[in-house]
Amino acid sequence: LKVIAIDEHLRVIYEDNVHFDKDLPEFKTQGGAYIQSDRLTVTSPVLMWVKALDMILEKMKSSGFNFSQVRALSGAGQQHGSVYWKKGSIQILKNASPELPLHQSLKACFTVSNSPIWMDSSTASQCSSLEKAVGGAQHLAGITGSRAYERFTGNQIAKIYSQNPEVYLQTERISLVSSFAASLFLGAYAPIDYSDGSGMNLLQIWDKVWSVSCLDACAPGLEEKLGSPVPSHSVLGSISPYYVQRYGFSSDCKIVAFTGDNPASLAGMRLQEGDIAISLGTSDTLFLWIQEPTPALEGHILCNPVDSQTFMALLCFKNGSLMRERIRDDCASGSWDEFSKALSSTVAGNDGNIGFYFDVMEITPEAIGIHRFNSDNQKVSDFPKEVEIRALIEGQFMAKRIHAEKLGYKVSKYDEEA
């Protein structure tokens, strides 16, 4: 859990974090999560998140941070994760005693104590049921922006309903991680925002309302448990009196809707229409501002957090930095300098040689293996080292462009005068 405070000139005046595994060892998480023996079910303890919030605010208080100066606060949460509030919890949240840390007041408020999170892939049967119910994967993507994904919240809710209907019936509100965190500050159930809500396989992204056919396919009475979604930049209200009394926040401090981590990246990098951002990590993530999306079976279309009338696209490529590092080790003696020199020594277009490099099963597209083609479009078994390096880099970036264009991205010519 991270906190950052900025002044009116956007200068950072405070930052800190709580590390779940290290600072909250009593929860015994690894990477902030529990991976079950089936290797498919992955959860995080809800009370760990609440206790982390208590802990970070206490650290700020001890350091002398002046909470009364805070005019507004918002946040981002990991996408897809969900929190299940027990009937009657709204009153406990609203009337929490400022004498107690919040995790003590809320300890009996959740029907599901370990929240399913984005790493979970245990809902394959629910995904196929949802796609079938709405007329197929492409039709679901046309409604919600994505085909059915195991980590998406609608399928997680469907699993809880089918396995534990009693638990589902005892739940009065289902929050995303983002709207859950906003609820803690608001002292009331915060609505889900359009952008994070687009990662659920439930929101009709064009009209920004829940899709009745998707809701019905997941669980009965679901719309009431989700509440109405709101634009991602909505002011939800003033901070709960709990924080005014316990930490000295001003009662005028506003809570702005929280959103998901991916939409927040688009907003934080100040992307505009036509911009594209690529995060080069273990997996490569590409996100872009898009005006007229065409949802496909690969990638995701989400409502844009900055402008509710437009959209953002998100594509994930599993074979990212690990693939580049392996080719660096094989072809450049493990040195990025050697890798860069080899890349510079070859011409753009690689004389027609191209390769597709998937050490692990790729998700965009679904493929595995190393596939090299020469300028005559014939499959070959190897390339010279410098050709291999350029084939990898050009292949990865061309794939990103092609899949972005499939989702509706339009590549404009570079304007040299700009």
N, C-alpha and C positions, 0 to 999 in steps of 0.2 A: 504494500500500500504506500503510495507516494503522495506528498503534499507539496504544493508550490504556491507561494503568495507573490503577487506582482503589484506594483504601484500603478498610478494613472499613466505613467510613461512606459508601461510594459517592462519595467526593470524588475528583475527577480530580487525580492527582499528577504525571502525565507524559503528554504527547502529541506525536506527530511523524508525519511522512509521507515517503514517497519517491514522486516523480512520475516515472512510467515514461519519458515522452518527454524530459523535461528532465534528469533525474538519470542516466538510462541511455541516452544518445544513440546508443551503439554498436549498439543493437538497431533503430534507425531506425523506431520505431513511430509511429503517429498515433493519439492517444487510447488508447495502450496496446495497439494492435492493428494487424494488417496487413489491408487490404481488397484482395482480389485483383482482377484486371482484369475478371472476370465480374460484379463488384459484389455477388455473392451469397455468395462464400466469405470468411469473416472468421475470422482466427486470432490467437493471441498466442503468442510464443515462451516455452516452459516455463522455459528457463534464465533468462529475464529476471525471472520471478517469484521464482526461487530467489535470484538475485543481489540483488534488491530486499530480500529477507529478510536476507541477509548485511549489506547496507548499513545497514538500519534498526537492526539489533542493534549494529553497530559504532558508529553514531551515539550510541546509548544508552550504550554502554560509555565512549565519549569524554566524554560529559557527566557521568560519575560515577554513573550509575544503579545502584542496589544490587539486582542480580538475585537475591541470596540471600534477599531478603525476599518474593519472588513465591511465593505458595502454590499458585496454580492459573492456568492460562491456557486460553482458548478463542478462537474466531474465527468470522468469517463470510466466505464467498467468493461471487463472482458465480455465480448459478445456471446450470445446464445445461452449462457448460464441462467438458471432460474431459481427463485426463492418462493416458498409456499407458506403463506401466513395462515395460522390457525384461526378459526372463528373466534371473535372477541378480541383479537390482538390489537385492533385499531385503538381501543380504549387504553390498553396498556402502553402503547406507543405514544399516544396523546398525553397521557398523565404520568409519564416516567418521572420518578423522583430525582431531582438534581443532586440529592445526597449520595446516590449510587451510580457506579459506572453503568453504562447502558446495557452491556452484555448481561449484567445480573438481572435487570428488569425484564429483559426480553428472552430469558433462557427457556421459557415454556411456550414461546409464541409461534413455533414452526412445526408444521405437520411432517415435513421432510427435513431431518437434521443435517443430512449431507446432500448439498445441492449438486445436480448434474451440471457439468461444465463443458466448455468447448472441446476438450480432448476426448469426450465420451463418444464411443462408436457402437453402442449396444442396441441401437433401435432400427436395425435393418428391416425387420418385419413391419414396423410401424411406417417406415418410409415407403415400402412398396404398397401398403394399404392406402396411404394418403394419395400417392400418384394414381392408383387405380380408381379411387373414389372421385377424382376430379377429371378423369379422362386422359391420364398419361403424364409422363415427366415434362414434356414440352408445354403442355397446357398448364401445369402447375407453375412452371417458370414464367409463363405468360401472365399469370395472376399475381404471383408473389415475388417475382424477380429471380427465383432460383428453383431448380428441381429439388426433390426431397433430399436433404442431407441429414445424416445420423445425429450430428451435433445440434441441429436446429431445434428450437424450443418446442414447436408444435409436436414434433415426434417424441420429444422427452416427456411432454405432458401426456400424450397418448399412452406411452409405456406405463407411467405412474397410474393412470386411470385403469388400464387393463390389468395390471398386477396388484394394485392396492386401491380398489374403488372406494373403500372406507376412508382412506387417507385423503383421496381427492374430494370426497363429499365434506370432509371436515375442514377443507381449505376455503377461506373466504376471498383471498386475493393471491394472484400469482404475479410476482415482479420479475423483471430481468435484473441482472446484477446492477446495472446502471440505475434503474428506477428504484431498486431496493436501497441503494446508498442515498439517493435523493430523499427517499421516505424517512430515513433515519434523521436527516437534518430538518425535514419539514414537520415531523411529528404527525404525519398523516400519510396515507397511501399516495405516492407520487405516480402520475400517469407514465405510461411507456411512451417514448418519443418515436416519431415516424421512422427515423433513421435506424436506430437500434431495433425497432420493431420489424424492420424489413429482413432481419436475420432469423425469423421464426417459422417461415413457411406458412404464415397465417394472415399477414397484412396484404390487402389488395393495394399494391403500390401506386396505382394510377389515381384512385379516388381517396387513398389514405384512410380506408376503413377496414375493419376485420372482414375477411372473406367468409361468408356464412357456410359455403360448401367445405372449406378447409376446417373451420371450427367444428362443424358437425362430424367430420371424418375423424377428428382427434378425441373429443370428449363432450358430453352433454353439459349445457349451462356454462360453457367456457367464456362467452362474451362478457358475462357479468363478473367473472373472476379476473378478467384482464383489465376492465375499465376502458374508457375511450382514449385512443392515442392522441398525442398533441405534437405540434411543430417542435423541432429539436431546440429552438432558441426561445421557447416560451418561459416567461417568468411564472413560477408555480405559486409563489406566495412568500411570506416572511418566515424567517428561521423559527424553529420551535422554542418556546420559553425555556425548555430544558437547558439549551446552550447559552441563553442569556444569563440564567441564574448560575450555572455551573462554571462557565468559562468567561463570562463578561462580554459576549457578543452584543451588538446593538440590536434592539428589537426591530429595527428597520432593515436589517440585513436581508437581502433577497436571495431566494433559491431559484436558480435557473435550471431548467430540465437537464438532467445528466443524459449522456448518450453512450454509444459503444466505442471501444478503443479504435476500431478501423475508421468509422465516421469522424471521430475526434482527430485522427491523423490528417484527414483531408482538410478539416477546418484549421487545425494548428499549423499546417504548412501553407495555408492561405492559397490553395489551388483555385484557379478560375477556369472558366470554360475553355476547353482545348488543352489545358495543362494535364500532364501525366506524371505520376511519381512512382518510382520503383524502389522498393526496399530490398537490398541485396543481403539476405540472411540465409540461414540453413535452408529455409524455403524462400523463394523470391516472391514478393507480393507486389502487385501492380495496382494502383488505384488512380482513378481519373474522374473528372467532372464531365458529365455527359448530358446532352440536351434531349436527344430522341433515342432512347435505348431500344435494343432488340434483344430481349432476354433469350439466352441459349442454354443448352444442356451443360455447358461448362461455364464457370464463372458466376458472379452474382451481380444483380442490379439492386441497389439500395436507394431509398429516398435521400436526397442531398441534405446534410445537416444545416448548411448555410443558407440554402435557397430551396424551400419546400416545393417549388414548381419544377425543379430540375432533379437530376439523379446523379449517383456516383456508381461506377462499376468497380468491381473487385475481382482480381484474378490471382490465384495462388498456383505457383509452380514448385513442386516438391523437390526437384533436382536443382538446387540452387548452389550455395557456396560449397557444399561438400563435393559436388561434381567438379566445380572449378578447381578446388584444392587438389582433387585426385589427378586431374590433367596437369596441373602445375607440378605436382610431385613426379609424375611420369615423364613429362616433357621438358621441364625447366628446373630440374634438380631441387625442387621444393622452394624456389626463389621467385617472389613476385617481380623482382627487377628483371630476372631472366625471362619471365613470362611476358612482361611488357615489351622487352626488346624484340622477342620473337614475333609478338603481335605486330609491332611496328615494321618489321622486316617484310611483311607480306602485304599485298594490295587489297583494298576494299573489294569485296566480291570473291576473294580467295581463288581467282581464276576458275570459278565455277564449281569448286569443291565445297561440299556442305555436309554437315553431320548433325545427328540428333543423339543426345547423350542422356540416357536414363539409367542410372545405376539401381535406383529403386523404382517401384511402380509409380509412374507419373499420374497426376490427377488431371492435368490440362496439357495434352489429351491423355486418355488412359492407355499407356504404352510403357514398355520396358525394353532395355537393351541398348546397345550402341549401333547406330545405323549410319554408315558413311557412303556418300555418293560422289562420283567424280563428275567432270564437266560434261561427260556424255550421258549422265544420269544412270550410270551403271553402279551397282553396289560393289564396294571394295572393302578389303579386310583391314587396311591400315593406311595412314597418311604419314608423310614426313612430320617431324615434331612441330615445326612452325606452322604448317598447314593445319595440323590437328588443333592447335591453340586457336587459330582464327576461326576454324570451322565450329568449334565449341561456342565461342563468343557470338559470332554472327548467327548461328543456329538458335541460340537461346533468345537473342533479341528480336530476331525475325518472328519467332514463335509468339513472343509477347505482343508484337505489333499485329500479327494476323488474328490472334484471339481477341485483342482489344477492338479491332475493326468488326469482328463478328458480332460484338455486343453493341455496335453502333458508333464507335469512336471514329472520327474523321481526321486523318492526318493532313495537316495543312502544310503547304510549301514554306520552307524557312525564308523569312523576309530579311535579306541582308541589310536593309536600311534601318530595320527596327533597332 
